Amino acid sequence: MHSPQSPHIVVDAKPYLSFCSNDYLGLANHPQLIAALQQGAAQWGAGAGAAHLLGGHSGPHHALEQQLAAFAGKPAALLFSTGYMANLGVVQALTGKGDTVFADKLNHASLNDAMLLSRATVRRYRHGDLVQLAQLLAEHGGGRKLIISDAVFSMDGDIAALPALLALCEQYDAWLLVDDAHGFGVLGERGHGTLSHFGLASPRIIYMATLGKAAGVFGAFVAAEQVVVDTLLNHARSYVYTTATPPALSVALMQSLQLIAQGDSQRAHLYQLIAQLREGMAGLSWSLMPSDTAIQPLLIGDNRQVLALSEGLRERGLWVAAVRPPTVPQGTARLRITLSAAHTEGDVERLLEALHELAR
Ligand SMILES: *Cc1c(COP(=O)(O)O)cnc(C)c1O
C-alpha cells in the first residue's frame, strides 16, 4: 500500500476502492488526529524509552487511562501496546494451573493463544452455544473460572449474547472477559461499545478494546475493577516486560475519544451503508452471513472460488480480502467485506454492481 488508510487506497501505483480496513469511523487519516499526534510528538518526543514500571509511564498515558476508564464505565483502566498483548496479559495474569478458561470456538486468535499460555484448563464451546457452555460450567471442578469471548466476532460480524454470558457468570461465579475490538467506537450510545449496546455493567466484566480499529490510532486497553487493574499492572507479563507506547499516541487517542463521542452522524451513516449492502445483495447466489455490524462476510465456501472472486474484484478496482482456513473453519472461506463511515453510498453501489457482474 502506498497511501494512508482510507476507502481510497493506492497499491503498487494503482488506485483501489477498499472494503477491508477496520477503520470503521474513518479516523485513521483524520486531520485532527494527525494534528494531535504532531503536537504530542513535539511536546513528548518520539518514544517512551522504557517500560511503564521503569519510568516509561508519562502524563498522557495516565490521562488517557483515566479517560478510557470513564468511557468504558469502569473504575480503572490499563493501556497495553496492542490488543493481542492485552488478551495475553489478562488471561495469563488472572488464571493459571487449576483454573479453567471457557472460550467460544470462534474467538480471535489472541484469546486462543492467551488461554494456552495461561496453563489453565481450557474448555471450548461451539460458537454461541450457551447450553453447552452451561454444561461445561456445571461439570467444572475447583479453581477460578473465566469465560472469554469476542463481543463482535471478527470474521463473522455477529454479536455475542453478552447478557446471557453474564447471567451464566453470575450463576457459576465466573469472570467474563469481553474483547470489544470491533464494537468499541461503533456500537452503543455515543460509540461506547458493546456493553453499552446491551446496557450491561458488572464488576465481573473485564472489558478489553483495541485502539487501532475504530479509534484510528494504535494500542489497546483493559478496563475493570481497581483490584483487577492493579493485578494486571503487576502480573500481566505483556504489560510489565515491554516498552510503553509513544506518549504522542496517547495524546492522539484522547482526541480520538472526543471524535468517537461526537460521531453519532458517522455511525448513523455507517448503519445506512450496512442496510444498503444487505439489501443490494439479495438475490445473489452467495449469501451474506447474519451480521448487523460493519463486518459483512460473504460466505463462498471454496478456497479457490473465494480467491478468484477477490481477484475479479481487484481487476475492477475493488480491494476486498479473501479469508481462508485456518483463520476461519474448513469449508467456510469468505470475502470479509468491512464498511466504514468514510464510504459513500456510491462506493457501496460500485461494490454491489461488481459482485452482481461477477455472479453472472
Ligand atoms: C484485532 C483484534 C485483536 C488484536 O488487536 P491488535 O491491537 O490489533 O493487536 C484482538 N481481538 C480481536 C477480536 C481483534 O479483532
PDBQT file of the ligand as one rigid body, heavy atoms in Angstrom, charges set to zero:
ROOT
HETATM    1  C1  LIG A 401      -7.696  -7.043  16.060  1.00  0.00    +0.000 C 
HETATM    2  C2  LIG A 401      -8.140  -7.875  17.195  1.00  0.00    +0.000 A 
HETATM    3  C3  LIG A 401      -7.335  -8.088  18.311  1.00  0.00    +0.000 A 
HETATM    4  C4  LIG A 401      -5.911  -7.629  18.356  1.00  0.00    +0.000 C 
HETATM    5  O1  LIG A 401      -5.811  -6.247  18.496  1.00  0.00    +0.000 OA
HETATM    6  P1  LIG A 401      -4.481  -5.517  17.984  1.00  0.00    +0.000 P 
HETATM    7  O2  LIG A 401      -4.498  -4.219  18.673  1.00  0.00    +0.000 OA
HETATM    8  O3  LIG A 401      -4.591  -5.444  16.507  1.00  0.00    +0.000 OA
HETATM    9  O4  LIG A 401      -3.335  -6.397  18.426  1.00  0.00    +0.000 OA
HETATM   10  C5  LIG A 401      -7.864  -8.767  19.384  1.00  0.00    +0.000 A 
HETATM   11  N1  LIG A 401      -9.115  -9.265  19.352  1.00  0.00    +0.000 NA
HETATM   12  C6  LIG A 401      -9.907  -9.125  18.284  1.00  0.00    +0.000 A 
HETATM   13  C7  LIG A 401     -11.277  -9.697  18.311  1.00  0.00    +0.000 C 
HETATM   14  C8  LIG A 401      -9.444  -8.444  17.166  1.00  0.00    +0.000 A 
HETATM   15  O5  LIG A 401     -10.208  -8.340  16.084  1.00  0.00    +0.000 OA
ENDROOT
TORSDOF 0
